[in-house]
Each structure stands twice: as C-alpha cells, then as structure tokens.
Amino acid sequence: MGFASGDIDRDAFGIRQFAADDQEFIIAQSFAKNMGLYGERVGAVTFVTKSPEQASTILSQIEGFVKAMYWSPPNHGVRIATEILSDAELCSEWRADVKGMTERLTSVRHSLRQHLEKWGSARDWSRITDHVGWFTYSGLNSLECECLTNKYSVHITKDGRMALTGVNPSNIEYLAYAIREVTN
C-alpha cells in the first residue's frame, strides 16, 4: 500500500470500490516494507462477507489455522504500527516517507532505463518504467542472471526479478553496463 502511486488512499481505491459495490473479497496486506517492519509479522488478512454467518464460519477456520501455526504471535511490530497509525502527526510523517520512497523508486526506474539505453542495449526496457513498487522483472533469462552474478557480482533472482531499493546514483551506471553486457 502506497508504493504503487505514493498515496496510501489512492492505492486503496480498488479495495474501497469492492466494498462500495457490496462485493465479497479477501485481501492480504503486509506492513513489512511500507512500515519497515521486516520480520515482525505485521499485516492483516481481511475477509469481507455478506453475512455474519459467513464471517463467523471463516473466523472459526482462520482461528484453527492460526492456532496450528502459533499460539501467541509477536506483538512488537503491531504496537509500532498501532502507534504510528493512531497518532496524526506520526501517520502524516509515515505517509510522507512512503511517498518519498515511491518517488525515489520511480526515479531509479527512469534512470536505470535511461542508462540502459545510453549504454546501447538493444532490448526494450519499458517494462522497468511500466512497473511500480520495490521490484521489477528485468526480462533477463536464467543464464543472463547467472552471468550477471558470476561476472559482475550483481545478484538478482534467476527469473530476473530485481530489487530496486539497493540501486542508487553510485551503482546505477555499473548495473546498466552489466545488464547491457549480458544481454547484447
């Protein structure tokens, strides 16, 4: 939430529209990235049903799953999220941070594409600027990814998925050069 457009409310449009249209749906949300609460297991699974009976049935099933996985979940992250979301000033600061991160990631995407094009890559890199969020699928195949890792020490998943959060002005040109080298 927030890393698509930089605006939490704008990114929640689809969810709110389903609710306004009286649809039944399930949504799973994590606050690992947008609140920086990695490893704290902070998130939510929300079931929207049309009847209290359905909600009760779902709740009893979910409680069974939860009890089988763990009895008492960690609450440190929940306390942090609650503090932030309950305090207008902290919530406003958090929203500004999410917007700033989204703007940085958008800038990284455009800069990476520009550098790839500058280095003369023959591929179409529009997918990089068409995507949103922390990750992008580069379009590199597993052999290209392996070469990128082994020859240039650039680590991405074998399916070409790249985390853009570690890309910055001091390494973006090298990254673009390395990608160009393994793809041309």
ABEGO torsion letter per residue (X at the ends): XGAAAGBAAAAAAAAAAAAAAGBBBBBBBBAAAAAGBBGAGBBBBBBBBABAAAAAAAAAAAAAAAAAABABBBAAAAAAAAAAAABAAAAAAAAAAAAAAAAAAAAAAAAAAAAAAAAGBABBAAAAAABBEABBBAGBBAAAAAAAAAAAGBBBBAAGBBBAAABBAAAAAAAAAAAAAAAX
